[in-house]
């Protein structure tokens, strides 16, 4: 019975991990995809403009 108690924690973690991955994949895209993409694009544009505004910093 020691093997059962040794295998239960990894199996439980694997099941939860698979569930997490399935949830992430299912929630990609959808109605909010364009809104999420716009937020990311705006953040990248702000970071790029801040990097270009600092001439002393070498990238």
Biopython code that builds the backbone (N, CA, C, O; Angstrom):
import numpy as np
from Bio.PDB.StructureBuilder import StructureBuilder

atoms = [
    (1, "UNK", "N", (0.812, -1.201, 0.000)),
    (1, "UNK", "CA", (0.000, 0.000, 0.000)),
    (1, "UNK", "C", (0.856, 1.265, 0.000)),
    (1, "UNK", "O", (0.334, 2.362, -0.199)),
    (2, "UNK", "N", (2.149, 1.126, 0.219)),
    (2, "UNK", "CA", (3.010, 2.296, 0.190)),
    (2, "UNK", "C", (3.056, 2.913, -1.203)),
    (2, "UNK", "O", (3.173, 4.131, -1.342)),
    (3, "UNK", "N", (2.965, 2.087, -2.219)),
    (3, "UNK", "CA", (3.011, 2.612, -3.578)),
    (3, "UNK", "C", (1.792, 3.468, -3.875)),
    (3, "UNK", "O", (1.891, 4.434, -4.632)),
    (4, "UNK", "N", (0.647, 3.137, -3.298)),
    (4, "UNK", "CA", (-0.562, 3.934, -3.517)),
    (4, "UNK", "C", (-0.384, 5.315, -2.903)),
    (4, "UNK", "O", (-0.690, 6.320, -3.544)),
    (5, "UNK", "N", (0.102, 5.377, -1.678)),
    (5, "UNK", "CA", (0.290, 6.672, -1.035)),
    (5, "UNK", "C", (1.398, 7.473, -1.704)),
    (5, "UNK", "O", (1.405, 8.702, -1.622)),
    (6, "UNK", "N", (2.337, 6.799, -2.365)),
    (6, "UNK", "CA", (3.399, 7.495, -3.081)),
    (6, "UNK", "C", (2.903, 8.045, -4.419)),
    (6, "UNK", "O", (3.418, 9.053, -4.902)),
    (7, "UNK", "N", (1.913, 7.393, -5.016)),
    (7, "UNK", "CA", (1.430, 7.817, -6.328)),
    (7, "UNK", "C", (0.284, 8.825, -6.275)),
    (7, "UNK", "O", (0.055, 9.537, -7.253)),
    (8, "UNK", "N", (-0.432, 8.903, -5.170)),
    (8, "UNK", "CA", (-1.597, 9.780, -5.104)),
    (8, "UNK", "C", (-1.245, 11.258, -5.294)),
    (8, "UNK", "O", (-1.888, 11.912, -6.115)),
    (9, "UNK", "N", (-0.261, 11.823, -4.582)),
    (9, "UNK", "CA", (0.010, 13.261, -4.780)),
    (9, "UNK", "C", (0.387, 13.638, -6.222)),
    (9, "UNK", "O", (-0.140, 14.630, -6.726)),
    (10, "UNK", "N", (1.269, 12.901, -6.908)),
    (10, "UNK", "CA", (1.560, 13.281, -8.292)),
    (10, "UNK", "C", (0.355, 13.143, -9.217)),
    (10, "UNK", "O", (0.182, 13.949, -10.131)),
    (11, "UNK", "N", (-0.467, 12.144, -8.990)),
    (11, "UNK", "CA", (-1.650, 11.961, -9.836)),
    (11, "UNK", "C", (-2.629, 13.108, -9.616)),
    (11, "UNK", "O", (-3.194, 13.633, -10.575)),
    (12, "UNK", "N", (-2.833, 13.498, -8.365)),
    (12, "UNK", "CA", (-3.732, 14.613, -8.069)),
    (12, "UNK", "C", (-3.206, 15.899, -8.689)),
    (12, "UNK", "O", (-3.972, 16.658, -9.281)),
    (13, "UNK", "N", (-1.912, 16.151, -8.561)),
    (13, "UNK", "CA", (-1.324, 17.352, -9.154)),
    (13, "UNK", "C", (-1.444, 17.326, -10.673)),
    (13, "UNK", "O", (-1.704, 18.360, -11.289)),
    (14, "UNK", "N", (-1.261, 16.166, -11.281)),
    (14, "UNK", "CA", (-1.373, 16.052, -12.733)),
    (14, "UNK", "C", (-2.801, 16.346, -13.189)),
    (14, "UNK", "O", (-2.999, 17.021, -14.199)),
    (15, "UNK", "N", (-3.782, 15.853, -12.464)),
    (15, "UNK", "CA", (-5.177, 16.092, -12.822)),
    (15, "UNK", "C", (-5.495, 17.582, -12.732)),
    (15, "UNK", "O", (-6.127, 18.133, -13.633)),
    (16, "UNK", "N", (-5.066, 18.232, -11.664)),
    (16, "UNK", "CA", (-5.312, 19.670, -11.535)),
    (16, "UNK", "C", (-4.564, 20.460, -12.600)),
    (16, "UNK", "O", (-5.094, 21.442, -13.120)),
    (17, "UNK", "N", (-3.357, 20.057, -12.931)),
    (17, "UNK", "CA", (-2.579, 20.743, -13.955)),
    (17, "UNK", "C", (-3.250, 20.613, -15.318)),
    (17, "UNK", "O", (-3.333, 21.592, -16.060)),
    (18, "UNK", "N", (-3.726, 19.431, -15.652)),
    (18, "UNK", "CA", (-4.428, 19.222, -16.915)),
    (18, "UNK", "C", (-5.694, 20.067, -16.955)),
    (18, "UNK", "O", (-6.017, 20.660, -17.984)),
    (19, "UNK", "N", (-6.410, 20.123, -15.838)),
    (19, "UNK", "CA", (-7.603, 20.966, -15.766)),
    (19, "UNK", "C", (-7.272, 22.434, -15.971)),
    (19, "UNK", "O", (-8.013, 23.153, -16.642)),
    (20, "UNK", "N", (-6.157, 22.883, -15.394)),
    (20, "UNK", "CA", (-5.727, 24.269, -15.573)),
    (20, "UNK", "C", (-5.412, 24.560, -17.034)),
    (20, "UNK", "O", (-5.828, 25.591, -17.564)),
    (21, "UNK", "N", (-4.687, 23.668, -17.686)),
    (21, "UNK", "CA", (-4.337, 23.853, -19.097)),
    (21, "UNK", "C", (-5.590, 23.872, -19.966)),
    (21, "UNK", "O", (-5.699, 24.698, -20.873)),
    (22, "UNK", "N", (-6.526, 22.982, -19.705)),
    (22, "UNK", "CA", (-7.765, 22.942, -20.485)),
    (22, "UNK", "C", (-8.537, 24.242, -20.303)),
    (22, "UNK", "O", (-9.075, 24.781, -21.269)),
    (23, "UNK", "N", (-8.596, 24.749, -19.079)),
    (23, "UNK", "CA", (-9.293, 26.003, -18.814)),
    (23, "UNK", "C", (-8.628, 27.159, -19.538)),
    (23, "UNK", "O", (-9.315, 27.999, -20.119)),
    (24, "UNK", "N", (-7.302, 27.218, -19.513)),
    (24, "UNK", "CA", (-6.592, 28.290, -20.199)),
    (24, "UNK", "C", (-6.852, 28.241, -21.694)),
    (24, "UNK", "O", (-7.093, 29.276, -22.315)),
    (25, "UNK", "N", (-6.806, 27.057, -22.274)),
    (25, "UNK", "CA", (-7.019, 26.922, -23.715)),
    (25, "UNK", "C", (-8.449, 27.298, -24.090)),
    (25, "UNK", "O", (-8.671, 27.944, -25.114)),
    (26, "UNK", "N", (-9.415, 26.900, -23.276)),
    (26, "UNK", "CA", (-10.814, 27.200, -23.590)),
    (26, "UNK", "C", (-11.127, 28.681, -23.469)),
    (26, "UNK", "O", (-12.005, 29.180, -24.172)),
    (27, "UNK", "N", (-10.434, 29.395, -22.598)),
    (27, "UNK", "CA", (-10.755, 30.808, -22.391)),
    (27, "UNK", "C", (-9.981, 31.720, -23.332)),
    (27, "UNK", "O", (-10.161, 32.937, -23.276)),
    (28, "UNK", "N", (-9.137, 31.184, -24.182)),
    (28, "UNK", "CA", (-8.429, 32.019, -25.157)),
    (28, "UNK", "C", (-9.396, 32.426, -26.251)),
    (28, "UNK", "O", (-10.235, 31.638, -26.686)),
    (29, "UNK", "N", (-9.266, 33.668, -26.687)),
    (29, "UNK", "CA", (-10.137, 34.142, -27.748)),
    (29, "UNK", "C", (-11.481, 34.548, -27.189)),
    (29, "UNK", "O", (-11.560, 35.038, -26.063)),
    (30, "UNK", "N", (-12.524, 34.356, -27.944)),
    (30, "UNK", "CA", (-13.856, 34.685, -27.484)),
    (30, "UNK", "C", (-14.199, 36.146, -27.705)),
    (30, "UNK", "O", (-13.563, 36.837, -28.502)),
    (31, "UNK", "N", (-15.213, 36.605, -26.987)),
    (31, "UNK", "CA", (-15.749, 37.951, -27.180)),
    (31, "UNK", "C", (-14.774, 39.035, -26.748)),
    (31, "UNK", "O", (-14.777, 40.127, -27.318)),
    (32, "UNK", "N", (-13.942, 38.756, -25.752)),
    (32, "UNK", "CA", (-13.047, 39.784, -25.227)),
    (32, "UNK", "C", (-11.673, 39.779, -25.873)),
    (32, "UNK", "O", (-10.792, 40.524, -25.442)),
    (33, "UNK", "N", (-11.467, 38.961, -26.891)),
    (33, "UNK", "CA", (-10.134, 38.847, -27.489)),
    (33, "UNK", "C", (-9.640, 40.176, -28.034)),
    (33, "UNK", "O", (-8.487, 40.538, -27.800)),
    (34, "UNK", "N", (-10.473, 40.908, -28.750)),
    (34, "UNK", "CA", (-10.017, 42.176, -29.326)),
    (34, "UNK", "C", (-9.721, 43.193, -28.231)),
    (34, "UNK", "O", (-8.784, 43.982, -28.352)),
    (35, "UNK", "N", (-10.512, 43.179, -27.165)),
    (35, "UNK", "CA", (-10.272, 44.099, -26.062)),
    (35, "UNK", "C", (-8.950, 43.757, -25.361)),
    (35, "UNK", "O", (-8.173, 44.655, -25.033)),
    (36, "UNK", "N", (-8.695, 42.475, -25.134)),
    (36, "UNK", "CA", (-7.448, 42.056, -24.496)),
    (36, "UNK", "C", (-6.253, 42.389, -25.388)),
    (36, "UNK", "O", (-5.216, 42.837, -24.900)),
    (37, "UNK", "N", (-6.399, 42.170, -26.690)),
    (37, "UNK", "CA", (-5.316, 42.493, -27.616)),
    (37, "UNK", "C", (-5.022, 43.989, -27.620)),
    (37, "UNK", "O", (-3.863, 44.395, -27.697)),
    (38, "UNK", "N", (-6.066, 44.808, -27.536)),
    (38, "UNK", "CA", (-5.874, 46.261, -27.517)),
    (38, "UNK", "C", (-5.141, 46.697, -26.257)),
    (38, "UNK", "O", (-4.302, 47.596, -26.311)),
    (39, "UNK", "N", (-5.445, 46.076, -25.131)),
    (39, "UNK", "CA", (-4.765, 46.413, -23.881)),
    (39, "UNK", "C", (-3.287, 46.059, -23.974)),
    (39, "UNK", "O", (-2.438, 46.843, -23.549)),
    (40, "UNK", "N", (-2.972, 44.904, -24.517)),
    (40, "UNK", "CA", (-1.575, 44.486, -24.658)),
    (40, "UNK", "C", (-0.845, 45.395, -25.636)),
    (40, "UNK", "O", (0.292, 45.792, -25.382)),
    (41, "UNK", "N", (-1.486, 45.726, -26.748)),
    (41, "UNK", "CA", (-0.852, 46.621, -27.722)),
    (41, "UNK", "C", (-0.578, 47.996, -27.121)),
    (41, "UNK", "O", (0.468, 48.589, -27.385)),
    (42, "UNK", "N", (-1.511, 48.508, -26.313)),
    (42, "UNK", "CA", (-1.309, 49.806, -25.677)),
    (42, "UNK", "C", (-0.156, 49.755, -24.681)),
    (42, "UNK", "O", (0.641, 50.690, -24.608)),
    (43, "UNK", "N", (-0.064, 48.686, -23.924)),
    (43, "UNK", "CA", (1.027, 48.553, -22.956)),
    (43, "UNK", "C", (2.370, 48.461, -23.667)),
    (43, "UNK", "O", (3.350, 49.057, -23.219)),
    (44, "UNK", "N", (2.427, 47.722, -24.768)),
    (44, "UNK", "CA", (3.671, 47.620, -25.524)),
    (44, "UNK", "C", (4.059, 48.958, -26.136)),
    (44, "UNK", "O", (5.239, 49.308, -26.168)),
    (45, "UNK", "N", (3.074, 49.709, -26.621)),
    (45, "UNK", "CA", (3.352, 51.022, -27.200)),
    (45, "UNK", "C", (3.877, 51.985, -26.141)),
    (45, "UNK", "O", (4.794, 52.764, -26.405)),
    (46, "UNK", "N", (3.289, 51.932, -24.926)),
    (46, "UNK", "CA", (3.778, 52.786, -23.841)),
    (46, "UNK", "C", (5.204, 52.419, -23.472)),
    (46, "UNK", "O", (6.033, 53.304, -23.257)),
    (47, "UNK", "N", (5.501, 51.140, -23.395)),
    (47, "UNK", "CA", (6.849, 50.707, -23.040)),
    (47, "UNK", "C", (7.851, 51.128, -24.114)),
    (47, "UNK", "O", (8.960, 51.557, -23.797)),
    (48, "UNK", "N", (7.466, 51.008, -25.363)),
    (48, "UNK", "CA", (8.361, 51.394, -26.448)),
    (48, "UNK", "C", (8.602, 52.900, -26.457)),
    (48, "UNK", "O", (9.735, 53.343, -26.645)),
    (49, "UNK", "N", (7.556, 53.686, -26.255)),
    (49, "UNK", "CA", (7.734, 55.141, -26.248)),
    (49, "UNK", "C", (8.550, 55.585, -25.046)),
    (49, "UNK", "O", (9.315, 56.544, -25.152)),
    (50, "UNK", "N", (8.412, 54.927, -23.922)),
    (50, "UNK", "CA", (9.208, 55.275, -22.746)),
    (50, "UNK", "C", (10.675, 54.910, -22.978)),
    (50, "UNK", "O", (11.574, 55.614, -22.519)),
    (51, "UNK", "N", (10.909, 53.822, -23.683)),
    (51, "UNK", "CA", (12.280, 53.419, -23.982)),
    (51, "UNK", "C", (12.931, 54.392, -24.951)),
    (51, "UNK", "O", (14.112, 54.707, -24.808)),
    (52, "UNK", "N", (12.187, 54.868, -25.929)),
    (52, "UNK", "CA", (12.726, 55.808, -26.899)),
    (52, "UNK", "C", (12.888, 57.203, -26.307)),
    (52, "UNK", "O", (13.726, 57.968, -26.784)),
    (53, "UNK", "N", (12.119, 57.554, -25.292)),
    (53, "UNK", "CA", (12.206, 58.867, -24.673)),
    (53, "UNK", "C", (13.430, 58.997, -23.784)),
    (53, "UNK", "O", (13.817, 60.112, -23.434)),
    (54, "UNK", "N", (14.047, 57.883, -23.410)),
    (54, "UNK", "CA", (15.236, 57.897, -22.559)),
    (54, "UNK", "C", (16.469, 57.655, -23.423)),
    (54, "UNK", "O", (16.823, 56.500, -23.663)),
    (55, "UNK", "N", (17.140, 58.718, -23.901)),
    (55, "UNK", "CA", (18.277, 58.510, -24.810)),
    (55, "UNK", "C", (19.512, 57.993, -24.100)),
    (55, "UNK", "O", (20.412, 57.477, -24.762)),
    (56, "UNK", "N", (19.599, 58.110, -22.766)),
    (56, "UNK", "CA", (20.778, 57.668, -22.025)),
    (56, "UNK", "C", (20.819, 56.164, -21.840)),
    (56, "UNK", "O", (21.888, 55.600, -21.609)),
    (57, "UNK", "N", (19.684, 55.511, -21.937)),
    (57, "UNK", "CA", (19.615, 54.067, -21.692)),
    (57, "UNK", "C", (19.881, 53.322, -22.972)),
    (57, "UNK", "O", (19.217, 53.570, -23.978)),
    (58, "UNK", "N", (20.839, 52.413, -22.962)),
    (58, "UNK", "CA", (21.140, 51.583, -24.130)),
    (58, "UNK", "C", (20.363, 50.287, -24.050)),
    (58, "UNK", "O", (20.355, 49.629, -23.009)),
    (59, "UNK", "N", (19.722, 49.920, -25.117)),
    (59, "UNK", "CA", (18.931, 48.693, -25.131)),
    (59, "UNK", "C", (19.738, 47.560, -25.728)),
    (59, "UNK", "O", (19.244, 46.437, -25.829)),
]
sb = StructureBuilder()
sb.init_structure("model")
sb.init_model(0)
sb.init_chain("A")
sb.init_seg("    ")
for serial, (resi, resn, name, xyz) in enumerate(atoms, 1):
    if name == "N":
        sb.init_residue(resn, " ", resi, " ")
    sb.init_atom(name, np.array(xyz, "f"), 0.0, 1.0, " ", f" {name:<3s}", serial, name[0])
structure = sb.get_structure()
